[in-house]
């Protein structure tokens, strides 16, 4: 019984880590996208 519980816990931990990784990737992408759109806006304002 203890071994089964341990295996479940391991799988759960792996899933949690994968979720954290996906979340941080999404946050990084949103930051990058924000920088990109800010740069595009600045360029549009500076364009003659």
MODELLER restraints for C-alpha pairs under 7 A, 6 or more apart:
rsr = mdl.restraints
at = mdl.atoms
